[in-house]
Structure formats: structure tokens, C-alpha cells
């Protein structure tokens, strides 16, 4: 059995080598010739999986280590009887960590607390629902919009109410031919209806936001803030737009080591089921011990003061912002630099890998740290 896999997917050899020959290739440049003899194809969002890629190949199963599937022609796969699996929720916590880090960073710039904000979440699926729950536990007022959900546990509101919030965070797939298309969901008209000093965060898909309209809005409305992890023309990034946004990163919101490992492992489990093979692996045994296991604070520390510092210790979004700006400034080939940032992304662990050590006298704060996604260790 031949398994062709994106070169940037982790754990592939550890999980799949026992099933057959593993061949690694750059995902963005995979061709029909590359996969014609493959039995299994493992991809990420940068590979377009369709008839042009797979027609005439031996591929029996396609796995994408992503939540989204807009890069895969699911109807064509089904018509050909080709098995398919994605990895729903694999990097959801990583993206939530990213959004919280962005909010903390921008709040510090304005000398605000995160609870001073109202946050609107567009899309309440795997990522959006987790963001809603985590922010609410932290005491943040959150409004969520998702036309496809009817969930009593997650009260929903209108799109108009959500875009009227201080922060609008996008967590939707990229769709065009649906009742609720998300292509250019945030366009010139929507931007005008948002608050003049609102914060727009896009960690979903680049074309969900009309980047040309956003650029003009940022030029005309200097109080408006934008955080972009995804770009309409990526891997190309428009220098002028990058200069205008408050935080810009190279499509790495979901790039925690935990999330990437979960994505590959979920696909492996699905393939074992497809092939009728037992799954004898355990993800917990494969995740390495984090470099930073626990942190502590001085006796009597106030949560509102230490929480921003803790978030920055766990994941400081400004490092990734600086990395992208340096790469774009120094490189003659922005697309290549963008992909290299993703390929060589440093190990990042999710908040849940870090334990907050506190004395029993300060343990009243433990529910807040746990609500933020951290573990808590109480000692006498």
C-alpha cells in the first residue's frame, strides 16, 4: 500500500508506516502524477483534491487533517466511491487560544480588560462554540450567530446584533452555493455597519472577508482594528493590507502541536476503520512533554492582573505577527516566505498543556484559570 502525505503533517511515519510505504510531498504543489499510484492520500487545506488531481489514480481514501473541507470536491469523491475523512475539532482549542491571545494583546494596548468587551462570534461550530463557552466562563459578554444551528445550550442571535459587538470573530467554512454563503460575508456594506472602533478577527478562511474592502475601510476608519490569520490571496499577502492590520499571522491559528497531532491521529483512526484494522495507538503517548509544564504566581495575586501575563507566557500572538512582517519585508517571494513560516513553525502548545500552580489560599481563582483553558494545581 502506498500512502502519499503532505510533508508538513506530523506523526505520519509513526502512525502509517506499518500500513505501507509513506511518501512525503509539498502539499501546495501536488500533481496528478504524484498521486496516481497512491492508495491513500493525506492532505491539508493547501491541496485542492478534485477530479483533476485524482482521475485515473488508485486512490481509495482521502484524509484531510483539517476541520474545513472547502478544498475537497466531496461530491466527486462520493461518486467515485473514494473514502473520505476530515478532522473536525482537531485544532479548535488552538484557534480559541489564538483569539484570546489577540484580544489580550489589543486590550493591553487600550488599557482595557477583556471583560470590557462584547464579542460577536459568527459561526458556532467546532471552533466558535468553544470560543463562546470559554469567553462566557471568563465573564465576557458574547453573542453568537449561526443560521444552521438550533442549540438551546448555545443561545443564538441575529447577524445584525453580532456585527454590532465590540469584537467580531469569524469561525465559518468557505461556501458559495448555499442558502447562507460565506464568500465575502464581510464586505464593504457589513464593514460600514460595524462599530467604527470595532475589532475584526478572521481565523477562518481568507475570502470570508473582502480584503480589498477591508483595506479601504482601514484607510478611511483609523479607529477600526483587524486581526488576520488568513488572507484572500494567500500564500500571497498584500503588503499594504499587512501594514494596516493590527495583527497579521501566516494561517497558523490552528497550528498548535496538540492540534496538528490530533488532526493526523483522527485521520489515522478513520483509515483503520475503513480498512477494517484495529487502532492500537494512543495519542496521549505520542504528545511530548511541554517545555513549560507549570507556572506560579506570588501570594495574593489578582486574576485580572496575572491572566494577561499567563496568556502571553502560553502563547504570545505578537511573536507570530513579527515573524510574518519580517518575512514579507525581507523576501522577494512572499508566497514562498509565507509557506516557509508555516513549514518551520515553532512548537506551540495549547493552554491546556500548562498547569497554573497556586497556593490553597489563592485557590478561589482556580475556576477562572480553568475557564481560560489552563490546568490548575493547588498546593498547601
ABEGO torsion letter per residue (X at the ends): XBBBBBAABBGAAAAAAAAEBBBBBBAAABBAAAAAABABBBBBAABBBBAAAABGBABABBBBABABAAABBAAAAAAAGBBBBBBBGAAAAAAAAAAAAAAAAAAAAAGBBAAABBBBBBEABAAAAAAAAAAAAAGBBBBBBBAABBBAABBBBBAAAAAABABBBBBBBBBABBABBABGABBAAAAAABBAABBBBBABBAAABBAAAAAAAAAABAABBBBBABBAAOABBBAAAAAABABBBBGAAAABAAAAAAAAAAAAAAAAAAAGBBBABBAAAABBBBABABBBBBBGBBAAAAAAAAAAAABBAAAAAAAAAAAAAABABAAAAAAAAAAABBBBBBAAABBBBBBAAAAAAAAAAAAAGBBBBBBX
